[in-house]
Amino acid sequence: MKNDIHPDYHDITVQKTDGTTFTTRSTWGKAGDTLKLDIDPNTHPAWTGGAHQLVDTGGQLAKFNKRFAGIGIKS
C-alpha cells in the first residue's frame, strides 16, 4: 500500500434519533465528533416495516386488481 494516501481513521460517536449513542471508527469528521442521524433502523420504514399505502393513480391499481382478481391460492 502507498503511504500518506489514506484518510485519517478515528473514533467518532453516532447519535441515533432516540438519543442513544455508540462509538465507532470512521473517516467522517474529526476524532471525537458526534454524527447525529436523521434516519436510523429504529425509525426508517425499510427496517420497521412501516405502513405501506398503495396509491391509485389514474385507476392503475383498480385495473390491476380487476385483471388478476381470479388468480390466487385455492384451498
SEBA-711380 format. One record per atom (N, C-alpha, C): residue number from 0; atom name; x, y, z; chain; residue in three letters. Coordinates in nm, 2 decimals, padded with zeros to 4 digits. Layout:
VEXMAR, kevex, tivex, east, north, up, martor, miza
VEXMAR, NUM, CA, X, Y, Z, A, ala .
...
***
This chain:
VEXMAR, kevex, tivex, east, north, up, martor, miza
VEXMAR, 0, N, 00.08, -00.12, 00.00, A, met .
VEXMAR, 0, CA, 00.00, 00.00, 00.00, A, met .
VEXMAR, 0, C, 00.09, 00.12, 00.00, A, met .
VEXMAR, 1, N, 00.04, 00.23, -00.06, A, lys .
VEXMAR, 1, CA, 00.11, 00.35, -00.07, A, lys .
VEXMAR, 1, C, 00.09, 00.43, 00.07, A, lys .
VEXMAR, 2, N, 00.20, 00.50, 00.11, A, asn .
VEXMAR, 2, CA, 00.19, 00.58, 00.23, A, asn .
VEXMAR, 2, C, 00.13, 00.71, 00.20, A, asn .
VEXMAR, 3, N, 00.06, 00.76, 00.30, A, asp .
VEXMAR, 3, CA, 00.00, 00.90, 00.31, A, asp .
VEXMAR, 3, C, -00.11, 00.93, 00.20, A, asp .
VEXMAR, 4, N, -00.18, 00.82, 00.16, A, ile .
VEXMAR, 4, CA, -00.29, 00.85, 00.07, A, ile .
VEXMAR, 4, C, -00.42, 00.81, 00.13, A, ile .
VEXMAR, 5, N, -00.42, 00.75, 00.25, A, his .
VEXMAR, 5, CA, -00.54, 00.71, 00.31, A, his .
VEXMAR, 5, C, -00.59, 00.81, 00.41, A, his .
VEXMAR, 6, N, -00.72, 00.83, 00.42, A, pro .
VEXMAR, 6, CA, -00.78, 00.93, 00.51, A, pro .
VEXMAR, 6, C, -00.76, 00.89, 00.66, A, pro .
VEXMAR, 7, N, -00.76, 00.98, 00.75, A, asp .
VEXMAR, 7, CA, -00.75, 00.95, 00.89, A, asp .
VEXMAR, 7, C, -00.87, 00.87, 00.94, A, asp .
VEXMAR, 8, N, -00.84, 00.76, 01.00, A, tyr .
VEXMAR, 8, CA, -00.94, 00.67, 01.05, A, tyr .
VEXMAR, 8, C, -00.94, 00.68, 01.20, A, tyr .
VEXMAR, 9, N, -01.05, 00.73, 01.26, A, his .
VEXMAR, 9, CA, -01.05, 00.76, 01.41, A, his .
VEXMAR, 9, C, -01.19, 00.73, 01.47, A, his .
VEXMAR, 10, N, -01.20, 00.74, 01.60, A, asp .
VEXMAR, 10, CA, -01.32, 00.71, 01.67, A, asp .
VEXMAR, 10, C, -01.42, 00.83, 01.67, A, asp .
VEXMAR, 11, N, -01.55, 00.81, 01.64, A, ile .
VEXMAR, 11, CA, -01.65, 00.91, 01.65, A, ile .
VEXMAR, 11, C, -01.77, 00.85, 01.72, A, ile .
VEXMAR, 12, N, -01.86, 00.94, 01.77, A, thr .
VEXMAR, 12, CA, -01.98, 00.90, 01.83, A, thr .
VEXMAR, 12, C, -02.10, 00.91, 01.74, A, thr .
VEXMAR, 13, N, -02.18, 00.81, 01.73, A, val .
VEXMAR, 13, CA, -02.30, 00.82, 01.65, A, val .
VEXMAR, 13, C, -02.42, 00.83, 01.74, A, val .
VEXMAR, 14, N, -02.51, 00.93, 01.71, A, gln .
VEXMAR, 14, CA, -02.63, 00.95, 01.80, A, gln .
VEXMAR, 14, C, -02.75, 00.92, 01.71, A, gln .
VEXMAR, 15, N, -02.83, 00.82, 01.75, A, lys .
VEXMAR, 15, CA, -02.95, 00.79, 01.68, A, lys .
VEXMAR, 15, C, -03.06, 00.89, 01.71, A, lys .
VEXMAR, 16, N, -03.17, 00.87, 01.64, A, thr .
VEXMAR, 16, CA, -03.29, 00.96, 01.66, A, thr .
VEXMAR, 16, C, -03.35, 00.96, 01.80, A, thr .
VEXMAR, 17, N, -03.34, 00.84, 01.87, A, asp .
VEXMAR, 17, CA, -03.39, 00.83, 02.00, A, asp .
VEXMAR, 17, C, -03.30, 00.88, 02.11, A, asp .
VEXMAR, 18, N, -03.18, 00.93, 02.07, A, gly .
VEXMAR, 18, CA, -03.09, 00.98, 02.17, A, gly .
VEXMAR, 18, C, -02.98, 00.89, 02.21, A, gly .
VEXMAR, 19, N, -02.99, 00.76, 02.18, A, thr .
VEXMAR, 19, CA, -02.89, 00.66, 02.22, A, thr .
VEXMAR, 19, C, -02.76, 00.68, 02.13, A, thr .
VEXMAR, 20, N, -02.65, 00.65, 02.19, A, thr .
VEXMAR, 20, CA, -02.52, 00.67, 02.12, A, thr .
VEXMAR, 20, C, -02.44, 00.55, 02.12, A, thr .
VEXMAR, 21, N, -02.35, 00.54, 02.02, A, phe .
VEXMAR, 21, CA, -02.25, 00.43, 02.02, A, phe .
VEXMAR, 21, C, -02.12, 00.49, 01.96, A, phe .
VEXMAR, 22, N, -02.01, 00.43, 01.99, A, thr .
VEXMAR, 22, CA, -01.88, 00.47, 01.93, A, thr .
VEXMAR, 22, C, -01.84, 00.37, 01.82, A, thr .
VEXMAR, 23, N, -01.79, 00.43, 01.71, A, thr .
VEXMAR, 23, CA, -01.74, 00.35, 01.60, A, thr .
VEXMAR, 23, C, -01.62, 00.42, 01.54, A, thr .
VEXMAR, 24, N, -01.56, 00.35, 01.45, A, arg .
VEXMAR, 24, CA, -01.44, 00.41, 01.38, A, arg .
VEXMAR, 24, C, -01.48, 00.45, 01.24, A, arg .
VEXMAR, 25, N, -01.44, 00.57, 01.20, A, ser .
VEXMAR, 25, CA, -01.48, 00.62, 01.07, A, ser .
VEXMAR, 25, C, -01.38, 00.72, 01.01, A, ser .
VEXMAR, 26, N, -01.40, 00.76, 00.89, A, thr .
VEXMAR, 26, CA, -01.31, 00.86, 00.83, A, thr .
VEXMAR, 26, C, -01.39, 00.99, 00.82, A, thr .
VEXMAR, 27, N, -01.52, 00.99, 00.87, A, trp .
VEXMAR, 27, CA, -01.60, 01.11, 00.87, A, trp .
VEXMAR, 27, C, -01.56, 01.20, 00.99, A, trp .
VEXMAR, 28, N, -01.56, 01.33, 00.96, A, gly .
VEXMAR, 28, CA, -01.53, 01.43, 01.07, A, gly .
VEXMAR, 28, C, -01.39, 01.42, 01.12, A, gly .
VEXMAR, 29, N, -01.38, 01.47, 01.25, A, lys .
VEXMAR, 29, CA, -01.26, 01.46, 01.32, A, lys .
VEXMAR, 29, C, -01.27, 01.37, 01.44, A, lys .
VEXMAR, 30, N, -01.17, 01.33, 01.50, A, ala .
VEXMAR, 30, CA, -01.17, 01.24, 01.62, A, ala .
VEXMAR, 30, C, -01.25, 01.31, 01.73, A, ala .
VEXMAR, 31, N, -01.35, 01.23, 01.78, A, gly .
VEXMAR, 31, CA, -01.43, 01.28, 01.89, A, gly .
VEXMAR, 31, C, -01.56, 01.35, 01.84, A, gly .
VEXMAR, 32, N, -01.58, 01.37, 01.71, A, asp .
VEXMAR, 32, CA, -01.70, 01.44, 01.66, A, asp .
VEXMAR, 32, C, -01.82, 01.35, 01.69, A, asp .
VEXMAR, 33, N, -01.94, 01.41, 01.69, A, thr .
VEXMAR, 33, CA, -02.07, 01.33, 01.70, A, thr .
VEXMAR, 33, C, -02.15, 01.34, 01.57, A, thr .
VEXMAR, 34, N, -02.18, 01.23, 01.51, A, leu .
VEXMAR, 34, CA, -02.26, 01.22, 01.39, A, leu .
VEXMAR, 34, C, -02.41, 01.20, 01.44, A, leu .
VEXMAR, 35, N, -02.50, 01.30, 01.41, A, lys .
VEXMAR, 35, CA, -02.64, 01.28, 01.45, A, lys .
VEXMAR, 35, C, -02.72, 01.24, 01.33, A, lys .
VEXMAR, 36, N, -02.78, 01.12, 01.35, A, leu .
VEXMAR, 36, CA, -02.86, 01.06, 01.24, A, leu .
VEXMAR, 36, C, -03.00, 01.12, 01.23, A, leu .
VEXMAR, 37, N, -03.04, 01.14, 01.10, A, asp .
VEXMAR, 37, CA, -03.18, 01.19, 01.08, A, asp .
VEXMAR, 37, C, -03.27, 01.06, 01.07, A, asp .
VEXMAR, 38, N, -03.22, 00.96, 01.01, A, ile .
VEXMAR, 38, CA, -03.29, 00.83, 00.99, A, ile .
VEXMAR, 38, C, -03.20, 00.72, 01.04, A, ile .
VEXMAR, 39, N, -03.26, 00.63, 01.11, A, asp .
VEXMAR, 39, CA, -03.18, 00.51, 01.16, A, asp .
VEXMAR, 39, C, -03.28, 00.39, 01.16, A, asp .
VEXMAR, 40, N, -03.22, 00.27, 01.19, A, pro .
VEXMAR, 40, CA, -03.30, 00.15, 01.19, A, pro .
VEXMAR, 40, C, -03.42, 00.15, 01.28, A, pro .
VEXMAR, 41, N, -03.42, 00.24, 01.38, A, asn .
VEXMAR, 41, CA, -03.54, 00.25, 01.47, A, asn .
VEXMAR, 41, C, -03.66, 00.32, 01.41, A, asn .
VEXMAR, 42, N, -03.63, 00.41, 01.31, A, thr .
VEXMAR, 42, CA, -03.74, 00.49, 01.26, A, thr .
VEXMAR, 42, C, -03.77, 00.47, 01.11, A, thr .
VEXMAR, 43, N, -03.68, 00.42, 01.03, A, his .
VEXMAR, 43, CA, -03.70, 00.41, 00.89, A, his .
VEXMAR, 43, C, -03.79, 00.29, 00.85, A, his .
VEXMAR, 44, N, -03.89, 00.31, 00.77, A, pro .
VEXMAR, 44, CA, -03.98, 00.21, 00.73, A, pro .
VEXMAR, 44, C, -03.92, 00.08, 00.67, A, pro .
VEXMAR, 45, N, -03.80, 00.10, 00.61, A, ala .
VEXMAR, 45, CA, -03.74, -00.02, 00.55, A, ala .
VEXMAR, 45, C, -03.70, -00.12, 00.65, A, ala .
VEXMAR, 46, N, -03.67, -00.08, 00.78, A, trp .
VEXMAR, 46, CA, -03.64, -00.17, 00.88, A, trp .
VEXMAR, 46, C, -03.75, -00.19, 00.98, A, trp .
VEXMAR, 47, N, -03.84, -00.10, 00.99, A, thr .
VEXMAR, 47, CA, -03.95, -00.11, 01.09, A, thr .
VEXMAR, 47, C, -04.08, -00.18, 01.03, A, thr .
VEXMAR, 48, N, -04.08, -00.19, 00.89, A, gly .
VEXMAR, 48, CA, -04.20, -00.25, 00.83, A, gly .
VEXMAR, 48, C, -04.32, -00.15, 00.84, A, gly .
VEXMAR, 49, N, -04.29, -00.02, 00.82, A, gly .
VEXMAR, 49, CA, -04.39, 00.08, 00.83, A, gly .
VEXMAR, 49, C, -04.51, 00.06, 00.74, A, gly .
VEXMAR, 50, N, -04.61, 00.14, 00.77, A, ala .
VEXMAR, 50, CA, -04.73, 00.13, 00.69, A, ala .
VEXMAR, 50, C, -04.71, 00.15, 00.54, A, ala .
VEXMAR, 51, N, -04.76, 00.06, 00.47, A, his .
VEXMAR, 51, CA, -04.74, 00.06, 00.32, A, his .
VEXMAR, 51, C, -04.88, 00.11, 00.27, A, his .
VEXMAR, 52, N, -04.88, 00.21, 00.18, A, gln .
VEXMAR, 52, CA, -05.00, 00.25, 00.12, A, gln .
VEXMAR, 52, C, -04.99, 00.24, -00.03, A, gln .
VEXMAR, 53, N, -05.09, 00.19, -00.09, A, leu .
VEXMAR, 53, CA, -05.09, 00.19, -00.24, A, leu .
VEXMAR, 53, C, -05.18, 00.30, -00.28, A, leu .
VEXMAR, 54, N, -05.12, 00.38, -00.37, A, val .
VEXMAR, 54, CA, -05.19, 00.50, -00.42, A, val .
VEXMAR, 54, C, -05.23, 00.47, -00.56, A, val .
VEXMAR, 55, N, -05.36, 00.48, -00.59, A, asp .
VEXMAR, 55, CA, -05.42, 00.45, -00.72, A, asp .
VEXMAR, 55, C, -05.41, 00.58, -00.80, A, asp .
VEXMAR, 56, N, -05.32, 00.58, -00.89, A, thr .
VEXMAR, 56, CA, -05.30, 00.70, -00.98, A, thr .
VEXMAR, 56, C, -05.36, 00.66, -01.12, A, thr .
VEXMAR, 57, N, -05.46, 00.72, -01.16, A, gly .
VEXMAR, 57, CA, -05.52, 00.70, -01.29, A, gly .
VEXMAR, 57, C, -05.59, 00.57, -01.30, A, gly .
VEXMAR, 58, N, -05.63, 00.51, -01.19, A, gly .
VEXMAR, 58, CA, -05.71, 00.38, -01.20, A, gly .
VEXMAR, 58, C, -05.62, 00.26, -01.22, A, gly .
VEXMAR, 59, N, -05.49, 00.27, -01.22, A, gln .
VEXMAR, 59, CA, -05.40, 00.16, -01.25, A, gln .
VEXMAR, 59, C, -05.41, 00.05, -01.15, A, gln .
VEXMAR, 60, N, -05.43, 00.08, -01.02, A, leu .
VEXMAR, 60, CA, -05.45, -00.02, -00.92, A, leu .
VEXMAR, 60, C, -05.58, -00.10, -00.93, A, leu .
VEXMAR, 61, N, -05.68, -00.03, -00.96, A, ala .
VEXMAR, 61, CA, -05.81, -00.09, -00.99, A, ala .
VEXMAR, 61, C, -05.81, -00.18, -01.11, A, ala .
VEXMAR, 62, N, -05.74, -00.13, -01.22, A, lys .
VEXMAR, 62, CA, -05.72, -00.21, -01.34, A, lys .
VEXMAR, 62, C, -05.64, -00.34, -01.31, A, lys .
VEXMAR, 63, N, -05.54, -00.33, -01.23, A, phe .
VEXMAR, 63, CA, -05.46, -00.45, -01.19, A, phe .
VEXMAR, 63, C, -05.54, -00.55, -01.11, A, phe .
VEXMAR, 64, N, -05.62, -00.49, -01.01, A, asn .
VEXMAR, 64, CA, -05.70, -00.58, -00.93, A, asn .
VEXMAR, 64, C, -05.81, -00.65, -01.01, A, asn .
VEXMAR, 65, N, -05.87, -00.58, -01.11, A, lys .
VEXMAR, 65, CA, -05.97, -00.64, -01.19, A, lys .
VEXMAR, 65, C, -05.91, -00.75, -01.28, A, lys .
VEXMAR, 66, N, -05.79, -00.72, -01.34, A, arg .
VEXMAR, 66, CA, -05.73, -00.81, -01.43, A, arg .
VEXMAR, 66, C, -05.69, -00.94, -01.36, A, arg .
VEXMAR, 67, N, -05.64, -00.93, -01.24, A, phe .
VEXMAR, 67, CA, -05.58, -01.05, -01.17, A, phe .
VEXMAR, 67, C, -05.67, -01.10, -01.05, A, phe .
VEXMAR, 68, N, -05.80, -01.06, -01.05, A, ala .
VEXMAR, 68, CA, -05.89, -01.10, -00.94, A, ala .
VEXMAR, 68, C, -05.90, -01.25, -00.92, A, ala .
VEXMAR, 69, N, -05.90, -01.32, -01.03, A, gly .
VEXMAR, 69, CA, -05.92, -01.47, -01.02, A, gly .
VEXMAR, 69, C, -05.80, -01.55, -00.99, A, gly .
VEXMAR, 70, N, -05.68, -01.49, -00.98, A, ile .
VEXMAR, 70, CA, -05.56, -01.56, -00.95, A, ile .
VEXMAR, 70, C, -05.54, -01.56, -00.80, A, ile .
VEXMAR, 71, N, -05.51, -01.67, -00.75, A, gly .
VEXMAR, 71, CA, -05.49, -01.68, -00.60, A, gly .
VEXMAR, 71, C, -05.46, -01.82, -00.56, A, gly .
VEXMAR, 72, N, -05.44, -01.84, -00.43, A, ile .
VEXMAR, 72, CA, -05.42, -01.97, -00.38, A, ile .
VEXMAR, 72, C, -05.55, -02.03, -00.35, A, ile .
VEXMAR, 73, N, -05.58, -02.14, -00.40, A, lys .
VEXMAR, 73, CA, -05.71, -02.21, -00.38, A, lys .
VEXMAR, 73, C, -05.68, -02.32, -00.28, A, lys .
VEXMAR, 74, N, -05.78, -02.32, -00.18, A, ser .
VEXMAR, 74, CA, -05.76, -02.42, -00.07, A, ser .
VEXMAR, 74, C, -05.85, -02.54, -00.09, A, ser .
***
